[in-house]
Amino acid sequence: MTVILTIESTCDETSAAIINDQRQVLGSVVASQEKLHNRFRGVVPEIAARQHVQAILPVIELTLEKANLSIHDIDAVAVANTPGLAGSLLVGLCAAKSIALACDIPLIAINHLHAHVYACRLAAQQDVFPCVGFIVSGGHSNFYRCDDALTFQYLGGTIDDAAGEAFDKVAAMLGLGFPGGPAIGKVALTGDPKSFAYPRPFAKDKKHLKFSFSGLKTAVRYSLFGHAKPILDAASLSPQLIADVAASFQQAVVDCLIAKSLHALDLTKMSTLCVGGGVAANQVFRQQLTEAMKQYGATLWIAPPHLCTDNAVMGAIAIEKYNAGLFEELNLDIVAGLERL
């Protein structure tokens, strides 16, 4: 039996997992940094990198303990080296290289975005390829043509902000804290999604798989504060107004995501959609996308909520690379901005 240690440190979660060649998770640990970044209303790269340095070894040790294994029982080590925050990526990569060198085992590189799609393969417990892969998260809103587990072709994505970033920024406007997605989802439960007619950029454009959420954020700001300079404080907003804005904004984003998902299936002539990333945990999105795919007649796989946010379990895609003999030299480097591959 092959056993692989996977490491994830692309942004603000330090995570490790041990997975065997039957795709069984033997141990998994995620150390979150939400409390550290909450007061800044977003992830501060330098703080994230420093926290990874402190957490990486304890996280790996605890993962091994949970799996009842020693580091010498591991057959390979895999690490997400792209895309992500440069400092955060370096911490995970250095740890993985050290283990590969010390234990004389293969080093495997993981594309963080591809791994998000592979989370659907894990959840399905069956082959989901070929499919359209859709990553919708804090940093990415991308479509891929996935002919198999290792063949990904970029199809299109956001031209400015990702959906998750828009959630974070709007949550900050509303005084809801960080991360913004869960906060807006909770408040929106008591709001009217038809209260504000926010724009749905590119939703009707069937030729290109583009997103744009920057203008949507601006529309929210103007609906709250007009052209006031400086912007008024969120404390001046009523609870019902906050709920209505949150619900209307959330629905606008969901409408865009669903419209483009349907366009992606039309353009590729594929019949399976696999969705991963933090925003895929949003309940309104999950429910409405499920209904839309039923009406379209497509097969839908959405990663379970615990595999939507960043974690090392989705690094199980390393199993595919191990079987294919796709190993890296110890001069492997990070590529912080590699989003289209």
Secondary structure as the mmCIF struct_conf table of DSSP 4:
data_model
#
loop_
_struct_conf.conf_type_id
_struct_conf.id
_struct_conf.beg_label_comp_id
_struct_conf.beg_label_asym_id
_struct_conf.beg_label_seq_id
_struct_conf.end_label_comp_id
_struct_conf.end_label_asym_id
_struct_conf.end_label_seq_id
STRN STRN1 VAL A 3 GLU A 8
BEND BEND1 THR A 10 ASP A 12
STRN STRN2 GLU A 13 ASN A 20
TURN_TY1_P TURN_TY1_P1 ASP A 21 GLN A 22
STRN STRN3 VAL A 25 SER A 32
HELX_RH_AL_P HELX_RH_AL_P1 GLU A 34 HIS A 37
HELX_RH_3T_P HELX_RH_3T_P1 ASN A 38 PHE A 40
TURN_TY1_P TURN_TY1_P2 ARG A 41 ARG A 41
BEND BEND2 GLY A 42 GLY A 42
HELX_RH_AL_P HELX_RH_AL_P2 PRO A 45 ALA A 67
TURN_TY1_P TURN_TY1_P3 ASN A 68 ASN A 68
HELX_RH_3T_P HELX_RH_3T_P2 ILE A 71 ASP A 73
BEND BEND3 ASP A 75 ASP A 75
STRN STRN4 ALA A 76 THR A 82
BEND BEND4 PRO A 83 GLY A 84
HELX_RH_AL_P HELX_RH_AL_P3 ALA A 86 CYS A 103
TURN_TY1_P TURN_TY1_P4 ASP A 104 ASP A 104
STRN STRN5 LEU A 107 ASN A 111
HELX_RH_AL_P HELX_RH_AL_P4 HIS A 112 ALA A 124
TURN_TY1_P TURN_TY1_P5 GLN A 125 GLN A 125
BEND BEND5 GLN A 126 GLN A 126
BEND BEND6 PRO A 130 PRO A 130
STRN STRN6 CYS A 131 VAL A 136
BEND BEND7 SER A 137 GLY A 139
STRN STRN7 SER A 141 ASP A 148
TURN_TY1_P TURN_TY1_P6 ALA A 149 LEU A 150
STRN STRN8 THR A 151 GLY A 157
STRN STRN9 THR A 158 THR A 158
BEND BEND8 ILE A 159 ASP A 160
HELX_RH_AL_P HELX_RH_AL_P5 ALA A 163 MET A 173
TURN_TY1_P TURN_TY1_P7 LEU A 174 GLY A 175
BEND BEND9 PHE A 178 PRO A 179
HELX_RH_AL_P HELX_RH_AL_P6 GLY A 180 VAL A 187
HELX_RH_3T_P HELX_RH_3T_P3 ALA A 188 THR A 190
BEND BEND10 GLY A 191 GLY A 191
TURN_TY1_P TURN_TY1_P8 PRO A 193 LYS A 194
BEND BEND11 SER A 195 PHE A 196
TURN_TY1_P TURN_TY1_P9 PRO A 201 LYS A 204
BEND BEND12 LYS A 207 LYS A 207
STRN STRN10 PHE A 211 PHE A 211
HELX_RH_AL_P HELX_RH_AL_P7 SER A 214 PHE A 225
TURN_TY1_P TURN_TY1_P10 GLY A 226 HIS A 227
BEND BEND13 LYS A 229 PRO A 230
HELX_LH_PP_P HELX_LH_PP_P1 ILE A 231 ASP A 233
HELX_RH_3T_P HELX_RH_3T_P4 ALA A 234 SER A 236
BEND BEND14 LEU A 237 LEU A 237
HELX_RH_AL_P HELX_RH_AL_P8 PRO A 239 THR A 268
TURN_TY1_P TURN_TY1_P11 LYS A 269 LYS A 269
STRN STRN11 THR A 272 GLY A 276
BEND BEND15 GLY A 277 GLY A 277
HELX_RH_3T_P HELX_RH_3T_P5 GLY A 278 ALA A 281
HELX_RH_AL_P HELX_RH_AL_P9 GLN A 283 TYR A 296
TURN_TY1_P TURN_TY1_P12 GLY A 297 GLY A 297
STRN STRN12 THR A 299 ILE A 302
HELX_RH_3T_P HELX_RH_3T_P6 PRO A 305 LEU A 307
TURN_TY1_P TURN_TY1_P13 CYS A 308 CYS A 308
BEND BEND16 THR A 309 ASP A 310
BEND BEND17 ALA A 312 ALA A 312
HELX_RH_3T_P HELX_RH_3T_P7 VAL A 313 ILE A 317
HELX_RH_AL_P HELX_RH_AL_P10 ALA A 318 ASN A 323
TURN_TY1_P TURN_TY1_P14 ALA A 324 GLY A 325
STRN STRN13 GLU A 328 GLU A 328
TURN_TY1_P TURN_TY1_P15 LEU A 330 ASN A 331
TURN_TY1_P TURN_TY1_P16 ALA A 336 GLY A 337
#
